[in-house]
Amino acid sequence: MEKRIVECVPNFSEGRDKAVIRQITSAIESSGGVKLLDVDPGEATNRTVVTFVGSPEAVVEAAFAGVKRAAELIDMRRHKGAHPRMGATDVLPLIPICGITLAECAELARKLAERIAAELHVPTYCYEAAAFTPERRNLAVCRAGEYEALPEKLAHKETAPDFGARPFDDGVARTGATTVGARDFLIAVNFNLNTTSTRRANAIAFDVREKGRPVREGNPVTGKVVKDAAGNPVMQPGTLPATKAIGWFIEEYGIAQVSMNITDIATTPLHVAFDEVCRKADARGVRVTGTEIVGLVPKRALIEAGKYFLRKQRRSTGIAEQEIVRIAVRSMGLDDLKPFDPAEKVIEYLLEAEDKQKRLIDMTCKGFAEETASESPAPGGGSVAAYMGALGAALGTMVANLSSHKAGWDDRWEEFSDWADRGQALLGELLHLVDEDTAAFNRIMAVFAMPKSTDEEKAARSAALQEATLYATQVPLRTMKTAFGVFEIVRAMAAVGNPNSVSDAGVGALAARSAVLGAGLNVRINAAGLKDRAAADALVAEADRLAAEAERAEREVLEIVASKI
């Protein structure tokens, strides 16, 4: 199951007093459930940019805690700095990383803005995807006139904040206003060139960046800039929307680079930007030798890139995630200037490294078997059933990948790649269920530790036990449904896949059947503990239906296998 992860990058109007900055970041971290990724104070701007990530709920709480502490510590009446600013917490964007959409982040941002205004009495504007009007999508519109313009803006309906509108009193004078929004992830990336020419790098940057370059009369370099009726330069747009770029020379590396910010990776993904810069560089006699990602990157950017380059090679995309990432790294030359370690650069991997909880699926095969054989009741049959299903999915996926790469079958690579993608999805879900089944069992065990001295405690304990038992029944049923999906893949691979691997498809069917029937036993034993007999009978009936269909599906696959061996 994909985790829901949100990034938050609040900008606080204090970049000089380290003690104040520490108190704000401590408030963020102590709220719980988030990981602080970066704290970047600026002396001249008198501004600190903080980056943290976590679940949507945890990030919203941490953001609120940070805004609250900043409002207590920063007095905007004394603030001076080079950067535009409007409040103690000047801007606060929520950014979807995985498992959540931009629209969902926008809704979270609006609710957070409303809460900040209601509980902290800080006026709030909503910008970017969270904006209530098209004009306020632009941060500059919300922050027009900066802090000094707030008395006038608060006095007029058309410029008043979205939440917390009131006269410019002492409270607002101290905290200023905050702009809360949602935007897509911004990737800062440099494309390395085999030239030292800043002029060549700039030309390529102007070719691709959304803003483009000024239109000139006659000579495109030295000609007079063409202006419109208002006296503004007429621009020839570049080829990559949602990008900003310049060219520069890096003394440390001795090369020129195209330095780019991709402000919307849904509009212009990283791999699209790479290919386009390569194309424009080639047209100017320059070659892109590699790519440098500045800061962190969401996993999806590398997964999309890896699959893109695999498709260009007419290779299956249904391979292990780490292999897809490796293809992305190699294809874009992410390790051109220095080693690129996904564990240190990919946000999701950083969070996984922080999770100290021991997972069964991280064990070796030997370790898992020995843990199962120990006197501990978990992992038990439910986790083993899920793992058998995962092995069945893995075998079906293997046959699909072998078929996709089989000599003479090049025109069918995409057909088998699609099957492999479906197999990988089932494999991932079943691996998740290995640990989920054990977690469900542990929830039941935790209920037995609850107090039962009073009638109220006994009632709460009984209700918790029923809730945990229901969940422990639903999890193996999910395993049954997911494992049953394996049959479609192994049936297809037995029928039309690489004939040299038809026995592997047959073993996959055997594993899938064992997974379905094994998980079904867990449904039955856990359903016996439910007081709601109608719900229990419905769960068992569905389990029995899946078990019968699994046995029939297994026979069909094995008949196909037998006919080909």
Secondary structure, DSSP 8 states (H G I E B T S, - for coil): ----EEEE--EES-SS-HHHHHHHHHHHHHTSSEEEEEEEEETTTTEEEEEEEE-HHHHHHHHHHHHHHHHHH--GGG---SS---BSEEEEEEEEEESS-HHHHHHHHHHHHHHHHHHH---EEEEETT-SSGGGGSHHHHTTTTGGGHHHHHTSTTTS-SB------HHHHHHB-EEEEE----EEEEEEES---HHHHHHHHHHHSTT-EE-BSSSTTTS-B-B-TTS-B-EE--S-TTEEEEEEEETTTTEEEEEEEES-TTTS-HHHHHHHHHHHHHHTT--EEEEEEES-B-HHHHHHHHHHHHHHTT--S-S-HHHHHHHHHHHHTTTSSS---HHHHBHHHHHHHH-----GGGS-HHHHHHHHHSSSS-S-HHHHHHHHHHHHHHHHHHHHHHHHT-TT-GGGHHHHHHHHHHHHHHHHHHHHHHHHHHHHHHHHHHHTTS--SSHHHHHHHHHHHHHHHHHHHHHHHHHHHHHHTHHHHHHHHHHHS-GGGHHHHHHHHHHHHHHHHHHHHHHHHHHTT-S-HHHHHHHHHHHHHHHHHHHHHHHHHHHHHHHH-
